[in-house]
């Protein structure tokens, strides 16, 4: 077989699993109903890495306005 020795793109780190309780009835489970779930998460701005601008910059980051 072939081995993948360092080839390809680096994998993105996955975040922690999220558990969220959801109340459903037996009928909803039986019918296969679906529910929308809105989840907010904090991410670092890829431009400034969450510091609000480049090191030593006098202007704020134009991407996140941090």
mmCIF file of the N, C-alpha and C atoms, coordinates in Angstrom:
data_MODEL
# 
_entry.id   MODEL 
# 
loop_
_atom_site.group_PDB 
_atom_site.id 
_atom_site.type_symbol 
_atom_site.label_atom_id 
_atom_site.label_alt_id 
_atom_site.label_comp_id 
_atom_site.label_asym_id 
_atom_site.label_entity_id 
_atom_site.label_seq_id 
_atom_site.pdbx_PDB_ins_code 
_atom_site.Cartn_x 
_atom_site.Cartn_y 
_atom_site.Cartn_z 
_atom_site.occupancy 
_atom_site.B_iso_or_equiv 
_atom_site.pdbx_formal_charge 
_atom_site.auth_seq_id 
_atom_site.auth_comp_id 
_atom_site.auth_asym_id 
_atom_site.auth_atom_id 
_atom_site.pdbx_PDB_model_num 
ATOM 1   N N  . UNK A 1 1  ? 0.825   -1.192 0.000  1.00 0.00 ? 1  UNK A N  1 
ATOM 2   C CA . UNK A 1 1  ? 0.000   0.000  0.000  1.00 0.00 ? 1  UNK A CA 1 
ATOM 3   C C  . UNK A 1 1  ? 0.857   1.239  0.000  1.00 0.00 ? 1  UNK A C  1 
ATOM 4   N N  . UNK A 1 2  ? 0.225   2.329  -0.253 1.00 0.00 ? 2  UNK A N  1 
ATOM 5   C CA . UNK A 1 2  ? 0.901   3.626  -0.241 1.00 0.00 ? 2  UNK A CA 1 
ATOM 6   C C  . UNK A 1 2  ? 0.669   4.314  1.093  1.00 0.00 ? 2  UNK A C  1 
ATOM 7   N N  . UNK A 1 3  ? 1.695   5.002  1.571  1.00 0.00 ? 3  UNK A N  1 
ATOM 8   C CA . UNK A 1 3  ? 1.520   5.772  2.799  1.00 0.00 ? 3  UNK A CA 1 
ATOM 9   C C  . UNK A 1 3  ? 1.478   7.248  2.448  1.00 0.00 ? 3  UNK A C  1 
ATOM 10  N N  . UNK A 1 4  ? 0.758   8.011  3.211  1.00 0.00 ? 4  UNK A N  1 
ATOM 11  C CA . UNK A 1 4  ? 0.622   9.444  2.981  1.00 0.00 ? 4  UNK A CA 1 
ATOM 12  C C  . UNK A 1 4  ? 1.603   10.168 3.888  1.00 0.00 ? 4  UNK A C  1 
ATOM 13  N N  . UNK A 1 5  ? 2.856   10.226 3.487  1.00 0.00 ? 5  UNK A N  1 
ATOM 14  C CA . UNK A 1 5  ? 3.906   10.818 4.298  1.00 0.00 ? 5  UNK A CA 1 
ATOM 15  C C  . UNK A 1 5  ? 3.955   12.327 4.100  1.00 0.00 ? 5  UNK A C  1 
ATOM 16  N N  . UNK A 1 6  ? 3.167   13.052 4.860  1.00 0.00 ? 6  UNK A N  1 
ATOM 17  C CA . UNK A 1 6  ? 3.228   14.509 4.834  1.00 0.00 ? 6  UNK A CA 1 
ATOM 18  C C  . UNK A 1 6  ? 2.622   15.145 3.608  1.00 0.00 ? 6  UNK A C  1 
ATOM 19  N N  . UNK A 1 7  ? 1.983   14.381 2.736  1.00 0.00 ? 7  UNK A N  1 
ATOM 20  C CA . UNK A 1 7  ? 1.391   14.965 1.545  1.00 0.00 ? 7  UNK A CA 1 
ATOM 21  C C  . UNK A 1 7  ? 0.019   15.528 1.828  1.00 0.00 ? 7  UNK A C  1 
ATOM 22  N N  . UNK A 1 8  ? -0.441  16.371 0.952  1.00 0.00 ? 8  UNK A N  1 
ATOM 23  C CA . UNK A 1 8  ? -1.784  16.932 1.095  1.00 0.00 ? 8  UNK A CA 1 
ATOM 24  C C  . UNK A 1 8  ? -1.816  18.132 2.014  1.00 0.00 ? 8  UNK A C  1 
ATOM 25  N N  . UNK A 1 9  ? -3.007  18.675 2.151  1.00 0.00 ? 9  UNK A N  1 
ATOM 26  C CA . UNK A 1 9  ? -3.191  19.852 2.993  1.00 0.00 ? 9  UNK A CA 1 
ATOM 27  C C  . UNK A 1 9  ? -3.242  19.473 4.466  1.00 0.00 ? 9  UNK A C  1 
ATOM 28  N N  . UNK A 1 10 ? -2.785  20.383 5.324  1.00 0.00 ? 10 UNK A N  1 
ATOM 29  C CA . UNK A 1 10 ? -2.925  20.108 6.758  1.00 0.00 ? 10 UNK A CA 1 
ATOM 30  C C  . UNK A 1 10 ? -4.402  20.114 7.138  1.00 0.00 ? 10 UNK A C  1 
ATOM 31  N N  . UNK A 1 11 ? -4.772  19.231 8.049  1.00 0.00 ? 11 UNK A N  1 
ATOM 32  C CA . UNK A 1 11 ? -6.175  19.144 8.457  1.00 0.00 ? 11 UNK A CA 1 
ATOM 33  C C  . UNK A 1 11 ? -6.516  20.268 9.415  1.00 0.00 ? 11 UNK A C  1 
ATOM 34  N N  . UNK A 1 12 ? -7.738  20.773 9.278  1.00 0.00 ? 12 UNK A N  1 
ATOM 35  C CA . UNK A 1 12 ? -8.226  21.792 10.187 1.00 0.00 ? 12 UNK A CA 1 
ATOM 36  C C  . UNK A 1 12 ? -8.572  21.155 11.521 1.00 0.00 ? 12 UNK A C  1 
ATOM 37  N N  . UNK A 1 13 ? -8.195  21.791 12.598 1.00 0.00 ? 13 UNK A N  1 
ATOM 38  C CA . UNK A 1 13 ? -8.500  21.258 13.919 1.00 0.00 ? 13 UNK A CA 1 
ATOM 39  C C  . UNK A 1 13 ? -9.990  21.389 14.181 1.00 0.00 ? 13 UNK A C  1 
ATOM 40  N N  . UNK A 1 14 ? -10.599 20.288 14.574 1.00 0.00 ? 14 UNK A N  1 
ATOM 41  C CA . UNK A 1 14 ? -12.019 20.302 14.892 1.00 0.00 ? 14 UNK A CA 1 
ATOM 42  C C  . UNK A 1 14 ? -12.202 20.803 16.312 1.00 0.00 ? 14 UNK A C  1 
ATOM 43  N N  . UNK A 1 15 ? -13.293 21.502 16.534 1.00 0.00 ? 15 UNK A N  1 
ATOM 44  C CA . UNK A 1 15 ? -13.610 21.981 17.871 1.00 0.00 ? 15 UNK A CA 1 
ATOM 45  C C  . UNK A 1 15 ? -14.170 20.872 18.735 1.00 0.00 ? 15 UNK A C  1 
ATOM 46  N N  . UNK A 1 16 ? -14.415 21.204 19.971 1.00 0.00 ? 16 UNK A N  1 
ATOM 47  C CA . UNK A 1 16 ? -14.998 20.241 20.901 1.00 0.00 ? 16 UNK A CA 1 
ATOM 48  C C  . UNK A 1 16 ? -16.431 19.922 20.491 1.00 0.00 ? 16 UNK A C  1 
ATOM 49  N N  . UNK A 1 17 ? -16.881 18.723 20.837 1.00 0.00 ? 17 UNK A N  1 
ATOM 50  C CA . UNK A 1 17 ? -18.266 18.343 20.592 1.00 0.00 ? 17 UNK A CA 1 
ATOM 51  C C  . UNK A 1 17 ? -19.187 19.210 21.441 1.00 0.00 ? 17 UNK A C  1 
ATOM 52  N N  . UNK A 1 18 ? -20.381 19.464 20.922 1.00 0.00 ? 18 UNK A N  1 
ATOM 53  C CA . UNK A 1 18 ? -21.373 20.246 21.640 1.00 0.00 ? 18 UNK A CA 1 
ATOM 54  C C  . UNK A 1 18 ? -22.560 19.348 21.951 1.00 0.00 ? 18 UNK A C  1 
ATOM 55  N N  . UNK A 1 19 ? -22.995 19.361 23.193 1.00 0.00 ? 19 UNK A N  1 
ATOM 56  C CA . UNK A 1 19 ? -24.198 18.620 23.584 1.00 0.00 ? 19 UNK A CA 1 
ATOM 57  C C  . UNK A 1 19 ? -25.274 19.640 23.940 1.00 0.00 ? 19 UNK A C  1 
ATOM 58  N N  . UNK A 1 20 ? -26.462 19.479 23.362 1.00 0.00 ? 20 UNK A N  1 
ATOM 59  C CA . UNK A 1 20 ? -27.561 20.402 23.640 1.00 0.00 ? 20 UNK A CA 1 
ATOM 60  C C  . UNK A 1 20 ? -28.840 19.599 23.827 1.00 0.00 ? 20 UNK A C  1 
ATOM 61  N N  . UNK A 1 21 ? -29.447 19.672 25.015 1.00 0.00 ? 21 UNK A N  1 
ATOM 62  C CA . UNK A 1 21 ? -30.679 18.910 25.237 1.00 0.00 ? 21 UNK A CA 1 
ATOM 63  C C  . UNK A 1 21 ? -31.819 19.435 24.372 1.00 0.00 ? 21 UNK A C  1 
ATOM 64  N N  . UNK A 1 22 ? -32.612 18.533 23.843 1.00 0.00 ? 22 UNK A N  1 
ATOM 65  C CA . UNK A 1 22 ? -33.738 18.900 22.986 1.00 0.00 ? 22 UNK A CA 1 
ATOM 66  C C  . UNK A 1 22 ? -34.921 18.022 23.364 1.00 0.00 ? 22 UNK A C  1 
ATOM 67  N N  . UNK A 1 23 ? -36.029 18.655 23.752 1.00 0.00 ? 23 UNK A N  1 
ATOM 68  C CA . UNK A 1 23 ? -37.217 17.896 24.144 1.00 0.00 ? 23 UNK A CA 1 
ATOM 69  C C  . UNK A 1 23 ? -38.015 17.529 22.899 1.00 0.00 ? 23 UNK A C  1 
ATOM 70  N N  . UNK A 1 24 ? -38.274 16.243 22.746 1.00 0.00 ? 24 UNK A N  1 
ATOM 71  C CA . UNK A 1 24 ? -39.076 15.750 21.627 1.00 0.00 ? 24 UNK A CA 1 
ATOM 72  C C  . UNK A 1 24 ? -40.064 14.715 22.149 1.00 0.00 ? 24 UNK A C  1 
ATOM 73  N N  . UNK A 1 25 ? -41.144 14.558 21.419 1.00 0.00 ? 25 UNK A N  1 
ATOM 74  C CA . UNK A 1 25 ? -42.131 13.542 21.790 1.00 0.00 ? 25 UNK A CA 1 
ATOM 75  C C  . UNK A 1 25 ? -41.790 12.237 21.086 1.00 0.00 ? 25 UNK A C  1 
ATOM 76  N N  . UNK A 1 26 ? -42.388 11.170 21.557 1.00 0.00 ? 26 UNK A N  1 
ATOM 77  C CA . UNK A 1 26 ? -42.202 9.872  20.917 1.00 0.00 ? 26 UNK A CA 1 
ATOM 78  C C  . UNK A 1 26 ? -42.716 9.921  19.477 1.00 0.00 ? 26 UNK A C  1 
ATOM 79  N N  . UNK A 1 27 ? -43.802 10.653 19.261 1.00 0.00 ? 27 UNK A N  1 
ATOM 80  C CA . UNK A 1 27 ? -44.355 10.790 17.908 1.00 0.00 ? 27 UNK A CA 1 
ATOM 81  C C  . UNK A 1 27 ? -43.366 11.502 16.977 1.00 0.00 ? 27 UNK A C  1 
ATOM 82  N N  . UNK A 1 28 ? -42.713 12.559 17.474 1.00 0.00 ? 28 UNK A N  1 
ATOM 83  C CA . UNK A 1 28 ? -41.723 13.277 16.662 1.00 0.00 ? 28 UNK A CA 1 
ATOM 84  C C  . UNK A 1 28 ? -40.559 12.362 16.301 1.00 0.00 ? 28 UNK A C  1 
ATOM 85  N N  . UNK A 1 29 ? -40.124 11.551 17.247 1.00 0.00 ? 29 UNK A N  1 
ATOM 86  C CA . UNK A 1 29 ? -39.048 10.600 16.962 1.00 0.00 ? 29 UNK A CA 1 
ATOM 87  C C  . UNK A 1 29 ? -39.486 9.591  15.915 1.00 0.00 ? 29 UNK A C  1 
ATOM 88  N N  . UNK A 1 30 ? -40.688 9.085  16.066 1.00 0.00 ? 30 UNK A N  1 
ATOM 89  C CA . UNK A 1 30 ? -41.215 8.068  15.157 1.00 0.00 ? 30 UNK A CA 1 
ATOM 90  C C  . UNK A 1 30 ? -41.349 8.609  13.739 1.00 0.00 ? 30 UNK A C  1 
ATOM 91  N N  . UNK A 1 31 ? -41.839 9.857  13.616 1.00 0.00 ? 31 UNK A N  1 
ATOM 92  C CA . UNK A 1 31 ? -42.044 10.469 12.300 1.00 0.00 ? 31 UNK A CA 1 
ATOM 93  C C  . UNK A 1 31 ? -40.745 10.992 11.688 1.00 0.00 ? 31 UNK A C  1 
ATOM 94  N N  . UNK A 1 32 ? -39.700 11.100 12.482 1.00 0.00 ? 32 UNK A N  1 
ATOM 95  C CA . UNK A 1 32 ? -38.434 11.613 11.961 1.00 0.00 ? 32 UNK A CA 1 
ATOM 96  C C  . UNK A 1 32 ? -38.430 13.117 11.787 1.00 0.00 ? 32 UNK A C  1 
ATOM 97  N N  . UNK A 1 33 ? -39.203 13.824 12.622 1.00 0.00 ? 33 UNK A N  1 
ATOM 98  C CA . UNK A 1 33 ? -39.230 15.284 12.549 1.00 0.00 ? 33 UNK A CA 1 
ATOM 99  C C  . UNK A 1 33 ? -37.828 15.853 12.750 1.00 0.00 ? 33 UNK A C  1 
ATOM 100 N N  . UNK A 1 34 ? -37.592 17.028 12.175 1.00 0.00 ? 34 UNK A N  1 
ATOM 101 C CA . UNK A 1 34 ? -36.317 17.720 12.353 1.00 0.00 ? 34 UNK A CA 1 
ATOM 102 C C  . UNK A 1 34 ? -36.569 19.055 13.040 1.00 0.00 ? 34 UNK A C  1 
ATOM 103 N N  . UNK A 1 35 ? -35.549 19.579 13.679 1.00 0.00 ? 35 UNK A N  1 
ATOM 104 C CA . UNK A 1 35 ? -35.625 20.867 14.357 1.00 0.00 ? 35 UNK A CA 1 
ATOM 105 C C  . UNK A 1 35 ? -34.409 21.689 13.979 1.00 0.00 ? 35 UNK A C  1 
ATOM 106 N N  . UNK A 1 36 ? -34.619 23.001 13.840 1.00 0.00 ? 36 UNK A N  1 
ATOM 107 C CA . UNK A 1 36 ? -33.501 23.908 13.579 1.00 0.00 ? 36 UNK A CA 1 
ATOM 108 C C  . UNK A 1 36 ? -32.858 24.268 14.913 1.00 0.00 ? 36 UNK A C  1 
ATOM 109 N N  . UNK A 1 37 ? -31.553 24.358 14.922 1.00 0.00 ? 37 UNK A N  1 
ATOM 110 C CA . UNK A 1 37 ? -30.818 24.696 16.132 1.00 0.00 ? 37 UNK A CA 1 
ATOM 111 C C  . UNK A 1 37 ? -29.798 25.761 15.774 1.00 0.00 ? 37 UNK A C  1 
ATOM 112 N N  . UNK A 1 38 ? -29.871 26.899 16.448 1.00 0.00 ? 38 UNK A N  1 
ATOM 113 C CA . UNK A 1 38 ? -28.934 27.988 16.178 1.00 0.00 ? 38 UNK A CA 1 
ATOM 114 C C  . UNK A 1 38 ? -27.849 27.963 17.243 1.00 0.00 ? 38 UNK A C  1 
ATOM 115 N N  . UNK A 1 39 ? -26.609 27.872 16.794 1.00 0.00 ? 39 UNK A N  1 
ATOM 116 C CA . UNK A 1 39 ? -25.470 27.804 17.709 1.00 0.00 ? 39 UNK A CA 1 
ATOM 117 C C  . UNK A 1 39 ? -24.500 28.916 17.346 1.00 0.00 ? 39 UNK A C  1 
ATOM 118 N N  . UNK A 1 40 ? -24.101 29.715 18.336 1.00 0.00 ? 40 UNK A N  1 
ATOM 119 C CA . UNK A 1 40 ? -23.073 30.719 18.077 1.00 0.00 ? 40 UNK A CA 1 
ATOM 120 C C  . UNK A 1 40 ? -21.758 30.235 18.668 1.00 0.00 ? 40 UNK A C  1 
ATOM 121 N N  . UNK A 1 41 ? -20.696 30.566 17.996 1.00 0.00 ? 41 UNK A N  1 
ATOM 122 C CA . UNK A 1 41 ? -19.376 30.170 18.477 1.00 0.00 ? 41 UNK A CA 1 
ATOM 123 C C  . UNK A 1 41 ? -18.402 31.301 18.221 1.00 0.00 ? 41 UNK A C  1 
ATOM 124 N N  . UNK A 1 42 ? -17.406 31.368 19.052 1.00 0.00 ? 42 UNK A N  1 
ATOM 125 C CA . UNK A 1 42 ? -16.397 32.408 18.914 1.00 0.00 ? 42 UNK A CA 1 
ATOM 126 C C  . UNK A 1 42 ? -15.262 31.873 18.051 1.00 0.00 ? 42 UNK A C  1 
ATOM 127 N N  . UNK A 1 43 ? -14.850 32.668 17.077 1.00 0.00 ? 43 UNK A N  1 
ATOM 128 C CA . UNK A 1 43 ? -13.722 32.307 16.231 1.00 0.00 ? 43 UNK A CA 1 
ATOM 129 C C  . UNK A 1 43 ? -12.776 33.499 16.154 1.00 0.00 ? 43 UNK A C  1 
ATOM 130 N N  . UNK A 1 44 ? -11.514 33.216 15.969 1.00 0.00 ? 44 UNK A N  1 
ATOM 131 C CA . UNK A 1 44 ? -10.530 34.282 15.826 1.00 0.00 ? 44 UNK A CA 1 
ATOM 132 C C  . UNK A 1 44 ? -10.529 34.808 14.401 1.00 0.00 ? 44 UNK A C  1 
ATOM 133 N N  . UNK A 1 45 ? -10.403 36.109 14.260 1.00 0.00 ? 45 UNK A N  1 
ATOM 134 C CA . UNK A 1 45 ? -10.284 36.725 12.942 1.00 0.00 ? 45 UNK A CA 1 
ATOM 135 C C  . UNK A 1 45 ? -9.008  36.189 12.282 1.00 0.00 ? 45 UNK A C  1 
ATOM 136 N N  . UNK A 1 46 ? -9.091  35.653 11.046 1.00 0.00 ? 46 UNK A N  1 
ATOM 137 C CA . UNK A 1 46 ? -7.898  35.110 10.393 1.00 0.00 ? 46 UNK A CA 1 
ATOM 138 C C  . UNK A 1 46 ? -6.887  36.186 10.002 1.00 0.00 ? 46 UNK A C  1 
ATOM 139 N N  . UNK A 1 47 ? -7.334  37.437 9.922  1.00 0.00 ? 47 UNK A N  1 
ATOM 140 C CA . UNK A 1 47 ? -6.425  38.517 9.535  1.00 0.00 ? 47 UNK A CA 1 
ATOM 141 C C  . UNK A 1 47 ? -5.577  38.993 10.705 1.00 0.00 ? 47 UNK A C  1 
ATOM 142 N N  . UNK A 1 48 ? -6.217  39.218 11.872 1.00 0.00 ? 48 UNK A N  1 
ATOM 143 C CA . UNK A 1 48 ? -5.483  39.800 13.001 1.00 0.00 ? 48 UNK A CA 1 
ATOM 144 C C  . UNK A 1 48 ? -5.301  38.833 14.172 1.00 0.00 ? 48 UNK A C  1 
ATOM 145 N N  . UNK A 1 49 ? -5.801  37.610 14.059 1.00 0.00 ? 49 UNK A N  1 
ATOM 146 C CA . UNK A 1 49 ? -5.708  36.608 15.137 1.00 0.00 ? 49 UNK A CA 1 
ATOM 147 C C  . UNK A 1 49 ? -6.321  37.076 16.447 1.00 0.00 ? 49 UNK A C  1 
ATOM 148 N N  . UNK A 1 50 ? -7.355  37.901 16.365 1.00 0.00 ? 50 UNK A N  1 
ATOM 149 C CA . UNK A 1 50 ? -8.085  38.316 17.556 1.00 0.00 ? 50 UNK A CA 1 
ATOM 150 C C  . UNK A 1 50 ? -7.460  39.441 18.344 1.00 0.00 ? 50 UNK A C  1 
ATOM 151 N N  . UNK A 1 51 ? -6.414  40.067 17.827 1.00 0.00 ? 51 UNK A N  1 
ATOM 152 C CA . UNK A 1 51 ? -5.786  41.162 18.564 1.00 0.00 ? 51 UNK A CA 1 
ATOM 153 C C  . UNK A 1 51 ? -6.275  42.531 18.101 1.00 0.00 ? 51 UNK A C  1 
ATOM 154 N N  . UNK A 1 52 ? -7.091  42.605 17.073 1.00 0.00 ? 52 UNK A N  1 
ATOM 155 C CA . UNK A 1 52 ? -7.658  43.871 16.621 1.00 0.00 ? 52 UNK A CA 1 
ATOM 156 C C  . UNK A 1 52 ? -6.859  44.565 15.537 1.00 0.00 ? 52 UNK A C  1 
ATOM 157 N N  . UNK A 1 53 ? -5.680  44.085 15.234 1.00 0.00 ? 53 UNK A N  1 
ATOM 158 C CA . UNK A 1 53 ? -4.855  44.683 14.189 1.00 0.00 ? 53 UNK A CA 1 
ATOM 159 C C  . UNK A 1 53 ? -3.481  44.049 14.197 1.00 0.00 ? 53 UNK A C  1 
ATOM 160 N N  . UNK A 1 54 ? -2.701  44.375 13.202 1.00 0.00 ? 54 UNK A N  1 
ATOM 161 C CA . UNK A 1 54 ? -1.334  43.844 13.157 1.00 0.00 ? 54 UNK A CA 1 
ATOM 162 C C  . UNK A 1 54 ? -0.518  44.447 14.290 1.00 0.00 ? 54 UNK A C  1 
ATOM 163 N N  . UNK A 1 55 ? 0.494   43.724 14.719 1.00 0.00 ? 55 UNK A N  1 
ATOM 164 C CA . UNK A 1 55 ? 1.318   44.186 15.830 1.00 0.00 ? 55 UNK A CA 1 
ATOM 165 C C  . UNK A 1 55 ? 1.919   45.547 15.511 1.00 0.00 ? 55 UNK A C  1 
ATOM 166 N N  . UNK A 1 56 ? 1.737   46.497 16.407 1.00 0.00 ? 56 UNK A N  1 
ATOM 167 C CA . UNK A 1 56 ? 2.265   47.842 16.226 1.00 0.00 ? 56 UNK A CA 1 
ATOM 168 C C  . UNK A 1 56 ? 1.412   48.735 15.342 1.00 0.00 ? 56 UNK A C  1 
ATOM 169 N N  . UNK A 1 57 ? 0.315   48.226 14.805 1.00 0.00 ? 57 UNK A N  1 
ATOM 170 C CA . UNK A 1 57 ? -0.534  49.018 13.911 1.00 0.00 ? 57 UNK A CA 1 
ATOM 171 C C  . UNK A 1 57 ? -1.346  50.027 14.711 1.00 0.00 ? 57 UNK A C  1 
ATOM 172 N N  . UNK A 1 58 ? -1.597  51.181 14.099 1.00 0.00 ? 58 UNK A N  1 
ATOM 173 C CA . UNK A 1 58 ? -2.385  52.210 14.760 1.00 0.00 ? 58 UNK A CA 1 
ATOM 174 C C  . UNK A 1 58 ? -3.838  52.161 14.319 1.00 0.00 ? 58 UNK A C  1 
ATOM 175 N N  . UNK A 1 59 ? -4.141  51.384 13.276 1.00 0.00 ? 59 UNK A N  1 
ATOM 176 C CA . UNK A 1 59 ? -5.510  51.248 12.798 1.00 0.00 ? 59 UNK A CA 1 
ATOM 177 C C  . UNK A 1 59 ? -6.063  49.902 13.241 1.00 0.00 ? 59 UNK A C  1 
ATOM 178 N N  . UNK A 1 60 ? -7.388  49.844 13.344 1.00 0.00 ? 60 UNK A N  1 
ATOM 179 C CA . UNK A 1 60 ? -8.010  48.576 13.704 1.00 0.00 ? 60 UNK A CA 1 
ATOM 180 C C  . UNK A 1 60 ? -8.082  47.673 12.482 1.00 0.00 ? 60 UNK A C  1 
ATOM 181 N N  . UNK A 1 61 ? -8.257  46.400 12.722 1.00 0.00 ? 61 UNK A N  1 
ATOM 182 C CA . UNK A 1 61 ? -8.360  45.407 11.656 1.00 0.00 ? 61 UNK A CA 1 
ATOM 183 C C  . UNK A 1 61 ? -9.580  45.721 10.792 1.00 0.00 ? 61 UNK A C  1 
ATOM 184 N N  . UNK A 1 62 ? -9.399  45.778 9.476  1.00 0.00 ? 62 UNK A N  1 
ATOM 185 C CA . UNK A 1 62 ? -10.510 46.077 8.572  1.00 0.00 ? 62 UNK A CA 1 
ATOM 186 C C  . UNK A 1 62 ? -11.416 44.869 8.364  1.00 0.00 ? 62 UNK A C  1 
ATOM 187 N N  . UNK A 1 63 ? -10.939 43.676 8.692  1.00 0.00 ? 63 UNK A N  1 
ATOM 188 C CA . UNK A 1 63 ? -11.768 42.477 8.530  1.00 0.00 ? 63 UNK A CA 1 
ATOM 189 C C  . UNK A 1 63 ? -12.795 42.349 9.646  1.00 0.00 ? 63 UNK A C  1 
ATOM 190 N N  . UNK A 1 64 ? -12.347 42.454 10.891 1.00 0.00 ? 64 UNK A N  1 
ATOM 191 C CA . UNK A 1 64 ? -13.256 42.229 12.022 1.00 0.00 ? 64 UNK A CA 1 
ATOM 192 C C  . UNK A 1 64 ? -13.589 43.506 12.779 1.00 0.00 ? 64 UNK A C  1 
ATOM 193 N N  . UNK A 1 65 ? -12.918 44.590 12.441 1.00 0.00 ? 65 UNK A N  1 
ATOM 194 C CA . UNK A 1 65 ? -13.079 45.877 13.117 1.00 0.00 ? 65 UNK A CA 1 
ATOM 195 C C  . UNK A 1 65 ? -12.830 45.780 14.626 1.00 0.00 ? 65 UNK A C  1 
ATOM 196 N N  . UNK A 1 66 ? -11.961 44.851 14.981 1.00 0.00 ? 66 UNK A N  1 
ATOM 197 C CA . UNK A 1 66 ? -11.638 44.622 16.402 1.00 0.00 ? 66 UNK A CA 1 
ATOM 198 C C  . UNK A 1 66 ? -10.720 45.670 16.955 1.00 0.00 ? 66 UNK A C  1 
# 
